[in-house]
């Protein structure tokens, strides 16, 4: 009976002193206690980028909208400019054709 009791006490003692496998964390040989105890701190670069991430999408929309608006205004201006220069050239051509007809009529 003494033998049974000591075996039972040993098994209880083993259960109490050994942690469960799920709670045991494995450490690599290169890790230190200070690294495991402290939570990883994000770098200042990541903190700065996280501030800009919230404005990335609105900035992109405004930037693309501005580029699109500029291009539409530029193409419209270019079309109006070419139409105006064609009109001026056509007027000049009609004046020169008139002068050419007058000179041809004067020579006959």
SVG drawing of the C-alpha trace seen along z (x, -y; Angstrom):
<svg xmlns="http://www.w3.org/2000/svg" viewBox="-12 -96 34 98">
<polyline fill="none" stroke="black" stroke-width="0.4" points="0.0,0.0 2.9,-2.3 4.2,-1.6 0.9,-2.5 0.5,-5.7 4.0,-6.9 3.4,-6.1 0.1,-8.0 1.8,-11.0 4.5,-11.0 2.0,-11.0 0.2,-13.9 3.4,-15.8 4.4,-15.2 1.1,-16.7 1.4,-19.7 5.0,-20.5 5.0,-19.9 3.3,-22.6 0.8,-21.6 2.2,-21.3 0.0,-24.0 1.4,-26.6 5.0,-25.8 6.6,-28.2 9.7,-27.2 12.6,-29.5 15.3,-29.4 18.9,-29.4 19.5,-32.9 16.6,-34.5 17.0,-36.2 14.6,-36.8 14.5,-40.5 13.3,-39.9 10.6,-37.6 9.3,-39.7 9.0,-43.0 6.5,-43.3 8.1,-44.3 8.0,-48.0 7.1,-49.3 9.7,-51.4 9.3,-55.1 9.2,-54.6 6.2,-52.3 4.5,-54.7 5.0,-57.6 3.7,-55.5 0.6,-54.4 -0.2,-58.2 0.0,-58.6 -1.9,-55.5 -5.2,-57.0 -4.7,-59.9 -3.4,-57.8 -6.7,-57.0 -8.2,-60.5 -4.9,-62.0 -4.8,-59.6 -8.4,-60.5 -7.7,-64.2 -4.4,-63.9 -6.0,-61.8 -9.0,-64.2 -6.6,-67.1 -4.6,-65.4 -7.8,-64.5 -9.1,-68.1 -5.9,-69.5 -5.8,-67.2 -9.4,-68.0 -8.8,-71.8 -5.5,-71.4 -7.1,-69.4 -10.0,-71.8 -7.6,-74.8 -5.6,-73.0 -8.7,-72.3 -9.8,-75.9 -6.3,-77.1 -6.1,-74.9 -9.6,-75.9 -8.7,-79.6 -5.4,-79.2 -7.3,-77.3 -9.8,-80.1 -7.1,-82.8 -5.3,-80.8 -8.5,-80.3 -9.3,-84.1 -5.7,-84.8 -6.2,-82.4 -9.4,-84.0 -7.7,-87.4 -4.8,-86.1 -7.1,-84.3 -9.0,-87.6 -5.7,-89.5 -4.6,-86.7 -7.9,-86.9 -7.6,-90.7 -4.0,-90.5 -5.0,-87.8 -7.9,-90.0 -5.7,-93.1 -3.2,-91.2 -5.8,-90.2"/>
</svg>
